[in-house]
Amino acid sequence: MPDSRFDDIRPFNAREFPAAMQRITADERFPLIASWLFPGRSSEELRALMLSLRSADEFQRVVMRDVVQSILDKSSTGFSWSGLEGLSRDERYLFVSNHRDIMMDAAIQQYLFVNEGFETAEITFGANLMSPGLVTDIGRANKMFRTERPGVSGASPRELWRELQHLSDYIRYALCEKRQSVWIAQRGGRTKDGLDVTDPAVLKMFLMSSPADPVDALCELHLAPIAISYEWEPCDTLKVLELYASSRAAYEKQPGEDLNSILTGITQPKGRIHMAFCKPLDAAELEAFRGLSASVFCREVAALIDRRIRSAYRLFPNNYIAADLLRGGDRYASYYDAAQKAAFEAHLKALDRYSTYDVAELRSRMLALYANPVGDSIV
């Protein structure tokens, strides 16, 4: 299958890469970005370095690894991971991840893979973020490819079906012909209520690119779930405000809202971060679902992915504090101390500044966002 079929969505190829570096370093915002990410280096030095790069792998190894390290140094108190030993360096995987932050979820995986000597994955990137300009150039130079989100693109059902078919074809092409792993979120958009739930429609999209039985079609893709956990939920206040607004009227994003979420997710304190690579789905597990209708098959596989992600999710004191505050008890008091509880309550208190909202409801939604991963506190 020729690569030109996917020119409208794929990452930059080697021929296009130098021009992308030219555009990125010529952008008027480049010196400001460089000063925040690399305070010890001049923008001229960084510009010369980037203009010398010739591939996405080189860009990730020479620049993006340091970018993510700088973000983690500035905004987190520690990054840990588990399960990487369960992956083969010779295999290519379709990573299906829970989704908590627009940029950092996948960026952290890429950073880890570079550090540990794994080949990095291609990354899905919402078309709502892929308007021409700096963000798109950085994304496509970083192995990101465009995806459409239902309800966002404005496409008709027929057009959306064609876009999803195109996406499905590209994912299978990337994995099976280009031999590139792929990262995709388990649902359209980030989790905003703390419930990591795989949308069966994502699995249906995977199947669109193969006429084979669903079991065989998914086996070929080597699905591998990922659970990423943040001690302080990225953009938690923005998420709560969006849920509040959308509960009262159809929610329409304002110009610049996605970019604000990207910048907030990058810069705000995250506390500890943990990334867990779950056991990939194997043929025997999927074989148990052979003979089911496609819809039921996708629901069963989605539930299997959910169980993997929920069992691997790393709970932090904030999750237990929120669960106790929501329930009005101290069931989980052994998992946190007084100082941690005071810090979380101060974070809740900050919602008081939104006095034009129902602050009690904002508080309840914030508590649910943190409490829901505990499991038996789901609301």
Secondary structure as GFF3:
##gff-version 3
##sequence-region A 1 379
A	DSSP	three_ten_helix	3	6	.	.	.	ID=ss1
A	DSSP	alpha_helix	17	26	.	.	.	ID=ss2
A	DSSP	alpha_helix	30	37	.	.	.	ID=ss3
A	DSSP	alpha_helix	43	51	.	.	.	ID=ss4
A	DSSP	alpha_helix	56	59	.	.	.	ID=ss5
A	DSSP	pi_helix	60	64	.	.	.	ID=ss6
A	DSSP	alpha_helix	65	75	.	.	.	ID=ss7
A	DSSP	beta_strand	76	82	.	.	.	ID=ss8
A	DSSP	three_ten_helix	84	86	.	.	.	ID=ss9
A	DSSP	beta_strand	94	97	.	.	.	ID=ss10
A	DSSP	alpha_helix	104	116	.	.	.	ID=ss11
A	DSSP	beta_strand	122	126	.	.	.	ID=ss12
A	DSSP	three_ten_helix	127	129	.	.	.	ID=ss13
A	DSSP	alpha_helix	134	141	.	.	.	ID=ss14
A	DSSP	beta_strand	144	147	.	.	.	ID=ss15
A	DSSP	alpha_helix	157	176	.	.	.	ID=ss16
A	DSSP	beta_strand	182	185	.	.	.	ID=ss17
A	DSSP	alpha_helix	200	207	.	.	.	ID=ss18
A	DSSP	alpha_helix	214	219	.	.	.	ID=ss19
A	DSSP	beta_strand	223	230	.	.	.	ID=ss20
A	DSSP	alpha_helix	236	246	.	.	.	ID=ss21
A	DSSP	alpha_helix	257	267	.	.	.	ID=ss22
A	DSSP	beta_strand	271	277	.	.	.	ID=ss23
A	DSSP	alpha_helix	283	287	.	.	.	ID=ss24
A	DSSP	alpha_helix	294	312	.	.	.	ID=ss25
A	DSSP	alpha_helix	317	327	.	.	.	ID=ss26
A	DSSP	three_ten_helix	333	335	.	.	.	ID=ss27
A	DSSP	alpha_helix	338	349	.	.	.	ID=ss28
A	DSSP	three_ten_helix	350	353	.	.	.	ID=ss29
A	DSSP	alpha_helix	359	371	.	.	.	ID=ss30
A	DSSP	three_ten_helix	372	374	.	.	.	ID=ss31
###
